[in-house]
């Protein structure tokens, strides 16, 4: 059973668990799954919930509450949000985008971490021209690798995933 | 978002719209806005990331074809939100060469970087540190590449179409 910690009162929840049970759209099993930090099931559950726009407003509050002063859950939620934002269908990305609003502006000591995860860290773009042989000599940087002034020379890579920047890694917001 | 801005991508547009909306409505301590106002721009056309957003929205709204009514609404809302931000947080939108504005933007640990154009490689390509972990089949290296650079002075937005003498 979920227990309240009176020392941690987030801006989203006043600590009254009965009130939460009354207003919450989740059944007790889902609510319990949400709190299972480190459990793969909770991430999948969150991913599925983000696909539907019906509960976006409630989810904003819930994720805001769970991420507040919680780096571990913030990281987990960040991965789910970023994966959700990298979908192709507009209707699928709307819910993660709206939830990201709350996620990015949640004020606590980990806000900067969340902003960096979502927006990515600027890194100078380079291209290899001749495969992997003499890698450094074949690198093209800056003006050498762009055709027009508006072409991208900086990319913003998120460090939220283990294989950061690798193939299949979700793009950051920027 | 920048990469997808010229494609017909509603997802990227909504992402941009919501990010600016978050800066306007929810960003009480301006941390999100300050980040966008300090990190380097994606191209040589802009000093900071923020600089491409407004000109892009204006140019999209000026198009006669290819922008749907729904997209126009989002672009218009972005411009309205930017106007609100400029009015409410005037100090953050000052000249970045002004020390006071710079100090304000960098107060939370962000750093405004001086924009440089990187031209050609002029040799000197060498590895300065290579570490190998044979057991795990890993190799990690740091390399040094000498390039010519010059100071970049973009006017903001996407004004220059081509860079000459590439």
HADDOCK unambig.tbl for C-alpha pairs under 7 A between the chains (distance, minus, plus):
assign (segid A and resid 90 and name CA) (segid B and resid 10 and name CA) 6.21 0.50 0.50
assign (segid A and resid 90 and name CA) (segid B and resid 11 and name CA) 5.18 0.50 0.50
assign (segid A and resid 93 and name CA) (segid B and resid 11 and name CA) 6.41 0.50 0.50
assign (segid A and resid 97 and name CA) (segid B and resid 15 and name CA) 6.06 0.50 0.50
assign (segid A and resid 98 and name CA) (segid B and resid 18 and name CA) 6.90 0.50 0.50
assign (segid A and resid 101 and name CA) (segid B and resid 18 and name CA) 6.74 0.50 0.50
assign (segid A and resid 101 and name CA) (segid B and resid 19 and name CA) 6.66 0.50 0.50
assign (segid A and resid 101 and name CA) (segid B and resid 22 and name CA) 5.41 0.50 0.50
assign (segid A and resid 105 and name CA) (segid B and resid 26 and name CA) 6.14 0.50 0.50
assign (segid A and resid 105 and name CA) (segid B and resid 27 and name CA) 5.38 0.50 0.50
assign (segid A and resid 115 and name CA) (segid B and resid 32 and name CA) 6.96 0.50 0.50
assign (segid A and resid 122 and name CA) (segid B and resid 40 and name CA) 6.97 0.50 0.50
assign (segid A and resid 136 and name CA) (segid B and resid 125 and name CA) 5.58 0.50 0.50
assign (segid A and resid 136 and name CA) (segid B and resid 126 and name CA) 6.76 0.50 0.50
assign (segid A and resid 136 and name CA) (segid B and resid 143 and name CA) 6.95 0.50 0.50
assign (segid A and resid 137 and name CA) (segid B and resid 125 and name CA) 5.53 0.50 0.50
assign (segid A and resid 141 and name CA) (segid B and resid 118 and name CA) 6.94 0.50 0.50
assign (segid A and resid 142 and name CA) (segid B and resid 117 and name CA) 6.72 0.50 0.50
assign (segid A and resid 142 and name CA) (segid B and resid 118 and name CA) 4.69 0.50 0.50
assign (segid A and resid 142 and name CA) (segid B and resid 119 and name CA) 6.11 0.50 0.50
assign (segid A and resid 143 and name CA) (segid B and resid 118 and name CA) 5.90 0.50 0.50
assign (segid A and resid 143 and name CA) (segid B and resid 119 and name CA) 5.22 0.50 0.50
assign (segid A and resid 143 and name CA) (segid B and resid 166 and name CA) 6.30 0.50 0.50
assign (segid A and resid 144 and name CA) (segid B and resid 119 and name CA) 6.41 0.50 0.50
assign (segid A and resid 144 and name CA) (segid B and resid 120 and name CA) 6.39 0.50 0.50
assign (segid A and resid 144 and name CA) (segid B and resid 166 and name CA) 6.43 0.50 0.50
assign (segid A and resid 148 and name CA) (segid B and resid 161 and name CA) 6.13 0.50 0.50
assign (segid A and resid 148 and name CA) (segid B and resid 162 and name CA) 4.74 0.50 0.50
assign (segid A and resid 148 and name CA) (segid B and resid 163 and name CA) 6.20 0.50 0.50
assign (segid A and resid 149 and name CA) (segid B and resid 43 and name CA) 6.74 0.50 0.50
assign (segid A and resid 149 and name CA) (segid B and resid 44 and name CA) 5.75 0.50 0.50
assign (segid A and resid 149 and name CA) (segid B and resid 45 and name CA) 5.87 0.50 0.50
assign (segid A and resid 149 and name CA) (segid B and resid 160 and name CA) 6.10 0.50 0.50
assign (segid A and resid 149 and name CA) (segid B and resid 161 and name CA) 5.81 0.50 0.50
assign (segid A and resid 149 and name CA) (segid B and resid 162 and name CA) 5.19 0.50 0.50
assign (segid A and resid 149 and name CA) (segid B and resid 163 and name CA) 5.64 0.50 0.50
assign (segid A and resid 150 and name CA) (segid B and resid 43 and name CA) 5.43 0.50 0.50
assign (segid A and resid 150 and name CA) (segid B and resid 44 and name CA) 6.55 0.50 0.50
assign (segid A and resid 150 and name CA) (segid B and resid 45 and name CA) 5.72 0.50 0.50
assign (segid A and resid 150 and name CA) (segid B and resid 158 and name CA) 6.29 0.50 0.50
assign (segid A and resid 151 and name CA) (segid B and resid 43 and name CA) 5.70 0.50 0.50
assign (segid A and resid 152 and name CA) (segid B and resid 42 and name CA) 5.25 0.50 0.50
assign (segid A and resid 152 and name CA) (segid B and resid 43 and name CA) 4.61 0.50 0.50
assign (segid A and resid 153 and name CA) (segid B and resid 42 and name CA) 5.85 0.50 0.50
assign (segid A and resid 153 and name CA) (segid B and resid 43 and name CA) 5.20 0.50 0.50
assign (segid A and resid 154 and name CA) (segid B and resid 42 and name CA) 4.64 0.50 0.50
assign (segid A and resid 154 and name CA) (segid B and resid 43 and name CA) 6.47 0.50 0.50
assign (segid A and resid 155 and name CA) (segid B and resid 42 and name CA) 6.43 0.50 0.50
assign (segid A and resid 173 and name CA) (segid B and resid 1 and name CA) 6.26 0.50 0.50
assign (segid A and resid 174 and name CA) (segid B and resid 1 and name CA) 5.08 0.50 0.50
assign (segid A and resid 174 and name CA) (segid B and resid 2 and name CA) 6.45 0.50 0.50
